[in-house]
Structures are given as structure tokens and as C-alpha cells.
Amino acid sequence: MLLLAFVFIGALFGYLSLILSKKLISRRTSKDYNALIISSRFSYIFWIAAFAVSFVLIGLVLNMNFLRCFEAQLLFSVLICLSVIDYLIRKIPNSLLIALLALRIIYICIDKDFGLFISSIIVMVAVFIIFQIPSLFGVHIGMGDIKLAAVIGFFAGFSGIIITAIVMIVLLLLYTIYLYISKKGSLKSHVALGPFLSTGGFVAFIIFSLSANAIPLFFNLRII
């Protein structure tokens, strides 16, 4: 019965996430996007099925702890919406960044850990500064990507942002190789960092969840 509940809730998240992604895209561009991932007649089926499976898998990783799973699925949903939007229109909605911050702050309030809040703020500011350094050497990083990195630093903590950065670099390297081999781009091609940062953040979440016997430490990481 619990498994069916996870399937239903995951499917609902998928349906709502697709609607939200479409709405946020339409608000930021007048161009009609007919991308397969959001405009195909099978898009709703794909998103509903993918999210239903994801919630079940998250439940298995977190031992069906509903509160933790719900938190993880919210994180997953926001990051997927953000990634799809950034990939299609190269923009990261501030509303989704605020949603990530709100999720983190709510958990900190529930945990009543003021020290964790201060630590998260410090990491967020540090990441915001660090991600602007490449521009000093002529490597442009969009402000949306910088803000996303800072927000991930806020909810991931010091250890989490390191894992996020490693995953992002590896994925970017693989994607660059793909562009080069397929001749669809080069080292100078502009790439949306949102999907890579989001993937890294969620991978960090999974790693710390598994390392803590399915009890996520991702939201409890500190600088020290």
C-alpha cells in the first residue's frame, strides 16, 4: 500500500513539474518551444512515469521514511524543472532558486539548528565569490549559474559542494567530448550549467544518504 502511495505521489509531482516548467518557460520567452521533452504528446506520460519511478527509488534508498522521501522528491522536482528550463532557454528562474532556499530554511527551522544556518550562509557566500573568479580570466559564467551554485552551496554545505563540483566537471568533460566527436560544438560552445550543477547536487544527496545507512546527511553538512 505504501509503495502505491509513493507511485501516486511521484506521478503527481511529475505532472505538476511539467506544467510548472512550461509555464515558467512561457513567461520568459515569446518563442514557441516544441522541444520533445515538454511538447511531445508523450511528454506527460514520460514525466509522470519518470517521477513515479524516481519517488519509488528514493523511497527504497531512504527506507520508505516518508518525510525524508518527500523532502528528497521536492528537491528532485525543483532541480529537474530548473535543468529543463536552463537547457531550453538558457535561463534559471529565481523563483526556483527561492524554492530551494525555502526548502533548506524550513528544514533548518524544524531542526532548530541556528549554527547550521550560519554555516550554510558562509558556504553560500563563499561559493558565490568563487564562481565569479573564472570571469577574471575571460571565462564567462552566467549570473543564473552563479546564483544556482551559491544556492546549492547553501543546502549542500562544504562537503556537498565539493562533490557537486567534481560531478559537474566530469559531466562537462564528457559532454564536451561528445560535442567534439559529433561535431555539434567545440570548447568555445556555450553550455547551460544548470543541468550539470543540479545533477551534481542530487548526486551529493544520494551519496550522503547511502553513506548514512539511508538517513540523509546532505542537509546536515557543516563547514567543520
N, C-alpha and C positions, 0 to 999 in steps of 0.2 A: 504493500500500500504506500509506504514511504517513497519507494522507487518511482511509483506512478506520479506521486506529488512532485518529485524532482523533475520528471519528464515534462509535466504540465507547466510548471513554473518556468523551466528553461525555455520551453516553446513560447510562452508568453513574453519572456524577455526578448527572444529573437524577433517576434512580431513587432513589438514596440520599438526595438532598436532600429529596425529597418525604416519604420515610419519616421522616427526621430532623425535618422541620417538624411533621409530625403528632404525633410523639412528644413534642416539646417543648411543643406546644400542650396536649396531653392532661395533661401534668404540671403545667400552670399554671392550668388551669380545669376544672371539672367539667361545664361546658356542652358539649353536643354540637354541634360546628360542622359545618354542612353546606354550607360555602362552596363554590361551584363550582370554585374553583381547587385545592382539595385533596380534595374529596369526590365530585366527579363521576366517573362510570365512565370518562370520558375523561381524567381528571387525569393518570394515569401516562403515557398516550400523549403528552399535551401537554408534560409536564415532560421526558420522555425526548427528544422531538423538539426542543424549545426548547434544551435544554442541548447536544444533539449539534450543532445549528446554531451555537450560541454558541462552542463549542470550535473548530469549523472556522473561524469568522470571526476568533477570537482568533489562531488559527494563521496565517491569512493576514496579519493585521496584524503579527505578530511573526516573520514569515518562517519559520514552522514550527520555531522554536527550541523544542524540546520542554520543556526545563527552565523556560524563561520562560513558556511557554504553560501548563504545569502549575501554576505559581505563580499566574498570572492566573486560571485556571479555579477554583482553590481560593478565591481572593478573591471571584470572581463568585458561586460557590456559597454561601459563607457570607453574603454580602450579600443574596442572594435569599431565603434561609431567614429571615434576620433581618427583612427587609422584609415578607414574607408574615405572619410571626408578629405583628409590631408592628401591621400593618394590621388583622388579625383580632381580636386580643385586647388591643391597646394595651400590650404588654409586650415588653421586649427581654431575652432570656436572657443572663445573664452568661457562660454557657458559650461562646456565640458571640463575645462580646467578647474573651474569653480566647483563643479560637481565632485571632482577628485579630491579637492581640498576639503570640501564639506564632509565627505565620507571619512577622511582621515581625522578631522577635528571631532566628529561625532564619536568615533571610536575612542579617542583620547579622553573625551569628556566622560564616556561610560567607564573607562578605566581609571579616571581621576588621577592621571599621571601628568602633572604640570612639568616635571623635569623632561619628560618625553616630548612635550610640546616645544619647549625651548630648544632641545636637541634637533628637532625637526626643522625649526626655523633657521637654525645655524647652517644645517646641511643645505637647505633650500637656497639661502643667500650665497653660500659658497659655490654651489653648482651654477647658479645664475651668473656669477662672475667668471668662473672657469670656462663656461661655454661661450663667452664673448672674447676670450683670448685668441682663438683662431682668426678672428677678423683683423687682428693686428698684423697678421701675416698674409693677408689677402684672401683668406678662406672664408667665404660668406656663409653664415648660418642665420636662417630666418628668425625673427623675434618670436614667432609662434613656436618654433622648435626649442628655442632657448627657454621660453616660459614652461613648455612641457617638461623639459629636462629638470627645471627647478622644482616643478610640482612633484615629479617622480622622486626627486631627492627628498622632498618634504615627507612623502608617505613611505619611501623605501628606506631612508636612513643611510648612513655612511656605507655600510657593507653592501646594502642593496643597490646603491647607485654604482658601485664598482662592478657588480655583476651585470647590471644593466648596460654599462659602458662596454664591457667585454663582449656581451652578446650582440650589441649594436654594431661594434666594429667588425666582428666576424660575419654578420649578415650583410653588412655593407660591402665587405670584401667579396663575398660570394656573388652578390648582386652586380658588382662592378665587373667581375669576371664574366658573368652571364651577358651583360651588355656588350662587352668587348667581343666575346665569341660570336654572339648573334648579330653583331654589327648594328645594334639598335641604339648605341650610345658610346660614350668614351669617359675618360677620367674627368672631363670637364662638364659632363651631363649633370643637370640639376636634379637632385633626388630628394623626394619627400622623406624627411627623417622620422616623421610621426609613427609610421608602422614599425620601424626598427626600434625606436625608443620604447614604444608600447610593448612590443614583444619582449624586449629585454626586461622591462619592469615586471611583466607577468611571469617570465621565467624565474626571476629572482623570488617572486612569491611562491612558486611551486617548489623551488629548491629548498627554501627555508621551511616550507610546510612539511616536506618529506623528511628533512633532517631533524625535525622535532616530533617524530612519530605521529605525523598527520595533524599536529597542532601548530598552526602558522605562527612563526616568529616575525614574519615580514613586517607586521605593524608594531613590533616591539623593539626594532633595531635602534641602537643608540650610537653616538659618536664614540663613546667609551664604554 
